[in-house]
């Protein structure tokens, strides 16, 4: 079964907690704090696996969770960092954020590995907080929690040439004649229910990958027929080989077929509509006269497309057609994602505003990624940990900014869900 779409949840591991410990030996007085750091939580990676060609594995397993880092221990023993989680996907998989639709990774290269979620950092043990005035710190940092994200996986076939056209125009026959692929061939619509790949090898030694995209019809961009399900595979190709039944054996007009398919491409994607097309006027073995071909050639030439007469059944014109296709492929540069489509997921190294203070009525509200990270690591039930937190706010310049904004003793300061009175 060919599955090219999946929605899954990925969760990175929590960082381990730092340890609160003190060195105690028989003949060593006041050994001091020796709590070790917590280990890092496992990150979530996506990795290209050439042995896979479908997303069927994600049909049954929907949740992938990396392991947590271990807590620190005494004697300055750091907790073990968790192993990273590698999720294997077929080449050509795109990872999208389910909430925004933004692309997180484009896994189109052999051996490509991309980190999508970073594991939480481990908390520092109490040995890091000893100072001349605080010689026995009775607190340590908690580990950063992992991250959770729902992502969409879309598989877009890696094929240089895509066979495009209405159902039953001969695409599967062309693929079977020019490659070792064995697509289902029959005299009825939608014989091909899933994309088929094959390698075209020409007498001159040229070769390329070609995909038979299931038949598109009018309304495909709105989901009619198999359209919306398979239009995504057309996006990966360098050349669209538009196969048209020039003999009109289905009772349709070949020029109208040609125009309607191009309209659906444009509705689905403006970028897709501008891809290079080569038109294959198929079924010339049953063509009664050249009127239909002449009309089709005129319309295609106006768009700048080359037109070839072929017969998929007899093989007439196929060698000439695919020799030209191979020649054009060599002249087309490797296509990459638009810069507007690229996005890097949040990482701990991102440059973000560390904190911001806003007035909300009589309250001073502090927010920001750095503040959130610090808040998660503080034990507010412990006096020393709380004092460390206040001292950290001063070092970050938050205390000075509050004073600049006119805060007075007794005013309320709010940081996320925690509120306290400001004291001089």
Secondary structure, 3 states (H helix, E strand, C coil): CCCCEEEEEEECCCCCCCCCCECCECCECCCCECCCCCCCCCCEEEEECCCCCCCHHHHCCCEEECCCCCCCECCCECCCCCCCEEEEECCCEEEEECCCCCEEEEECCCCCEEEEECCCCCCCCHHHHCCCCCCCCCCCCCCCCCCEEEEEEEECCCCCEEEECCCCCCHHHHHHHHCCCCCCCCCCCCCCCCCEEEEEECCCCCEEEEEECCCCCCCHHHCCCCHHHHHHHHCCCCEEEEEEECCCCCCCCHHHHHHHHHHHHHHHCHHHHCCEEEEEEECHHHCCCCHHHHHHHHHHHHCCCEEEECCCCCCCCHHHHHHHHHHHHCCCCCCCCCHHHECCCCCCCCCCCCCEEEEECCEEEEECHHHHHHHHHCCCCCHHHHHHHHHHHHHCCHHHHHHHCCCCCCCEEEECCEEEECCC
